[in-house]
Amino acid sequence: MIANFARPDSIVDHLTSLFRVKFGSGARIFFAPGRVNLIGEHTDYNDGFVLPAAIGFYTWVAAAERDDRNLQAYSDLYDEQITFSLDELSGSPRKHWSDFVRGVAAVLLEAGHNLSGANLLIHGEVPLGAGLSSSASVEIAAALALTGVSAIDLPPLELVKLCQKAEHEYVGTRCGIMDQFAANFSCAGNALFLDCRSLDYRLLPLPTNLRLLICNSMVRHELASGEYNLRRSDCEAGVRLLRPQLPKITALRDVTMEDLERYRSNLPERIYRRCRHVITENRRVLQAAGALESADAEQFGQLMYQSHASLRDDYEVSCKELDLLVSLASRFDGVFGSRMTGGGFGGCTVNLVRAGSSAAFQHEIAQAYKKETGIAPTVYICEPSRGAGAWVAESCAPPDRNREE
């Protein structure tokens, strides 16, 4: 069964009405998407290359200015309202959804921006714990809302960097910049090739005869945040251990496979494998960008399978459910490639599928996965979607919602 999500204008009408009930005033509406990473996993915090695309699941924030120094945020997902004073935002991560809002407000203030008090109503569509970057989606949407109602004109790249800082300091995940960048700079119909060192990027159209199918294993990756930080520490250790022989390196981006093999004896086996994943993954992203530009779906798909194997064996961030989904996908006609996407330890796979095969694949992989695990997955047929913005009726609407089984 394929269900259509509510259209954006319906969501906006609902949020506007609910905001008036909760806060007694009209509101402006802001939105930011989740993303799927086609290839380039755990490379962004190593100054490497990534190739994400926004997907048609958004965090929506309705917002209005207050006449005091308070932030009052309501999440309709949790049916919970939290109030902060703009003068009392400090503190370590609380492992609560409000950390994202608190953190974004705090880093904006620390950067010297004069925030107004605000009422915020947050509506999230991005599946939680699925590796589709619900966190960056909330951060970017909240930042747009807070700066919007405070009449702060913030350059998009500065907003992205501040949201990344908020996740580091107030959420506790030492993420790279990919998720926030993709949420803000993506364009409908295109993947986004990003150099995470220079922050240069280019848009790469996804051929119209291809679809992105996201298979949610329904396994939540609660371990991901802590393990993510450990993987980053392993990479940093690799750079430190290689620097005596390679004094000019500042990140694994600067290390070649020839370098790694030459000085392999200097590295513990685990660190070696972490470094090998990052170095080979950077190479795969460059090759994948070329394949996408030449519309070579076969090559792109093979690179996806190689990426998954590296994430499973060298980086050790996969799990049996993700491995099963990739294995099942490889058996279907019309599937060019499959890999886990996101931080790992659960969440989703992304699959590059011929458009004419997408509906059959959606149904059949769901049945096959349920037969093997007893778990009914959700499977979304996606097209690359637009990035974040402020809602303007009709002219600024995100595309139709993704479809889900």
N, C-alpha and C positions, 0 to 999 in steps of 0.2 A: 504494500500500500504506500502511495506517495501522497504526503500532505503538503499543502501550500501554507507557508507562514503568512501571518498578517502583513498587509502592506504598510510601508512606513507612515503614510498619512494616518492610518488607523492607530498606529502606535503613538504618534504625536498627539492625536486627539485624546487618546486615553491618558497619556502623561499630563497633558495640560489640564484635563478635568481632575485627575487625582491630585495634582499639585495645588489646585485651587481648594480642594477639600482639606488637604493637609496643612497648607500654609496661608490660605485666604487671599491669594493674589495670582496674577498672571505670571508667566514664566517664559524665558528663552530656552531653546532646546539645542543641545550639542550632542555630537555622536562621534564614536571612534570604533573601528572594526577590530575583530580578532584577525589572526593571520595563520596561514599554513606555510611551513618552510619546505620548499620543494627539494632543496639539497643545500648542504652547508651547515651541519649541526655541530655545535660546540666550537665553532671557528670564530664567532664574532668577538669573544673576549680574548682571543689570541691575535687580534688585529688582522683577521683573515677576510674571506669572501663568503657571502651568503646569497641565497636566491629565494626570498619569500614572496608571497602574494597575499593581499588582504582577502578575506572571505566575507560573505554576506551575513555575518552575525555581528551585531553591534552592541556596545554599551551606550545607552542613552542617558543623558543627564539634563533634567529640567532645573533651571536655576533662576533665582531672583535675589537682588541685593537686600540686605537687612540694614536697619539704622543703628545697629550696635556692633560689637566686635566679636560676635559669635558666628560659628559655622554650625548649622543644624542640617544633618544629612540623614535622609531616610532611604533605606534599601527595600524595595518591594520584594526582592528575592528572599530576604531574611525577615521581612516584616518587622524591622527594627529601626529605631531612630536614635542617633547619637548627637550630642552637642559638645562642641569644643570652643574654647576661647582662643582667638588668634594670638593671644599673649601667653598661652600655656600649651604649646604644641610639642614640646620636647619629650624625649623618652624613647626607650628601646622598643623594638617590635613587640606588639601585643598578640600577634597571631589572630587578628580580627579583621574583618573586611574594611573596617574604618581606617586601618593603617594606611591604605592607599590614599584616601582623601586627606588624612592628617599629614602624611608625608609630602604630598604634592603642595599643600598649603604652606608647610614649613619651609620647604626649599625655595618656594617663590618669595617668601618673606626674607629668608636668608640672603637671597640674591638682590635684595633691595627694592622689590616691587611692593607697592602700597595696596595691599588687598583690602577690599571691603568685606564686612560680614556678609554671609550669604545663606540662603536656604537652598538645599540640593535634594532632588529626588532622583535616585539612581535605579535604572532598569537595565539588567544585563541579559543578553541573549547568548553570549559566548559560553559554550559548555565549560564547566569548571573542572580543573584537574585533568584536562584532556590534551594538554600540550598545544593549545591553540591561542595562547597568550591572552587569556581573560584579564590578567593583571595589567599588562600594558594598555589594554583597551580601556580599563577603568581609569588608569592614570592619565592618559591623554585626554579622555572625555572630561574628567574632573578638572584638569588644568585649563582646558578650553573654557569650561564653564566659569571657573574662578576668575580667570583673566577677562573673560567676556563681560561679566557683570561688574567688574572693577574698572572697565575701560582701559585695560593694559594692552598695548600693542606689542606682543612678544614675537620675535622672529621664530619661524617654525623649528629651526634647528636648535635654538636655545631652549625652546619648550621641550623638545625631545631629550636633550641632555639633562635638563632638570628633572624630568620624569624618571630617567634612568637613575639619577642620584637618589631620588625618593625611594626607589625600590631597594637600592643598596642600603640606605641608612635607616629607613623606617619600616621596611618589610623584611629585610635581612637576606635577600637573595642578591648575590654579586653578579648580576646579569650583564651580558654585553648590551650593545645598543640596538641590535637588530629589531627586537619586538616593537619598541617605541618608534623607531624610524619607519618601519613598515606601516604601523598604524597611522602615521601622519602623512607619509609621502606616497603611498600607493595610489595607483590609478586603475580604473575599471578596465578589464580586458588584458592587463599586463602583469607579468611578474616583475620584480624589482631586483636588479643585480646591484649589490652594494659592496663597496670596498670599505670595510669597517675601520681601517686606519685613516684614510684620507676623507672618508664619508662622501666620496664621489659615487654617483649612482647613475644607472640608465634603466629605462623601461624596456622590457622585452615582451612583445605581444605573444600571447598564447594562441597557437593556431586554432582557428574556429572549429576544426574537426576533432579537437581534443577536449576532454573534461578532466577535472580534478575530482576524484572521489575520496572522501575522508571517511575512514572506518574507525569508529570509536570502540575500542576494546571493552569499555565500561569498567576498566581497572583504573582506579584512582592512583595517581602518583604522589602519595603523601611523602615518600622518601626523597622525592626529586630535589627539593630545596637544599637539604643538607648534603646529599650526594653531589648535586650540582656544584656546590661550593668546594667539596673535596676534589672534584675533577679539575676545577680551576686551580686549586692549590697544586695539584700534580703537574699541571702544565707550567705553572710558575717555577716549580722545582726543577723541571726539565731545562728551562731557560737558564736558571742559575748554574746548573751543573754543566751546561754546554758553553757557558760564556767564557771560562778560562781559555778554551780553544777557539772560540768564535766571539771575540770581544765586541764586535759591532752589533750583535743581535740584541733586540729589545723585546722580542716576542717570537713565538713559534712561526709566525708569518715569515720570519727571516731565515728559517732553517730549511735546507733542502734534504731530500731523502739521502743524497750522497753524504751530506754532513752527518746526518743521524747515524747512518751505518758506520761511518768512519770512527765516530766517537761513542759507539754503542756501549762499549765496555765501561764507560764512565757513568752509566745510568742503571739504576735498579730495573728489573724486568718490567714491573708495572709502569714505571715512569716512561720507559722506552715505548711501550705499547700505546700509552696515552698520546705521546708525541707523534707516533706513527699515524695514528688516526687523524690528528689535526693536519699534519703535513699532506697526507694523501687526500684528505677531504677538501683542502684548499685547491688542490690540483683538479679534483673532480668538479668543483663548482665552476672553475674556468672552462673546463671542457663542456660542462652542461650548458653554460651560457652560449657557447659557440654552437652547440647542437640545437638549442632553441632558436637562435638566429637563423639557422639554416633549415629549420623545421624538420630536424632529424629525430623523430620520436623514438626510434629504435635505439640510437646511441644514448639519448637522454635516459631512457628506461633502464638500460644496462648500468649506467652510472648510479641510478637510484638503488638498484640491487646491491652494487658494490658498497655504496654508502651504508646500507643497512648492515651488511656483513661486518664492516669495520666498527660500527657502533655496537654491534653485538659482541664481537670478539676482542677488539682492542680497547674500546672505551667502556665496555661493560655497562651500558645503560639501557639495554633492551630487557625484555621479559618474555616468558614463554607464550603469552597471549599475543604480543606484537609479532613474535617470530612466526606463530601460527598464521596470523593474518597475512603476512608477507608470503609465506609458503602457499597458502590457499590462492592468493591473487595470482601467483606465477602460473597457475594451472588454467587460467581462464583465457579464452580467445578475446582479443581486443585490448588486453592489458599489456602496456609497454614496460611498466616498471612499478615498483612498490617499495616503500621504506617506512620505518618509524619516523615520526616528526615530533619536534619538541624536546624537552629536557630528558624524557625517558622514564623508565620504571612504570609503564602504563601509558594511558592516553591513546593516541591515534596513530594510524598509518595514513600516508598519502599515496594515492595511486593515480598514475597517468593512464587514461583509458580513452579508446576511440569513442567518439560521441555516440555513434550508432549502437555501441555495445554497453553504454553506461547503465541503462535501466535494467538490462538482464544481469549485469555484474552486481548492481546494487542488491537485487533480490537474491541472487545465488550465493554471494559470499556471506550474506546475513544468515541464510539457511545453513550453509556449511559450517560457519563458526559456531552457531548455536548447537548443531549436532555434535561438534567436538567438545564443547566446553559447558553446554547447558546455559550459556549466557546469550541473551538477545542483544546484538550490537545495534547502534544507530549508524546509518550509512548516509552520508550527505553527498549529493551531486552539486558541485560548486563550479563557479566561474570566478576569475579574479575580480575583485570588487574595488570600489573607490575608498579613498582614505578618509581621515577625520575632517570634521567641519562643523559649522553652525547651520542649523536647519533653516532653510528658506523654502517656503512652500513651492512645490513642483520643480523649481530650477535646481534645487540642491538635494533632491531625494536620492538616497542610495538605491541601487538596483533591486529588483525583486529578490525576495528571500531565497536562500538556498533550499533545496528540497531534501526531505528526510524520509527514510523508511521507518 
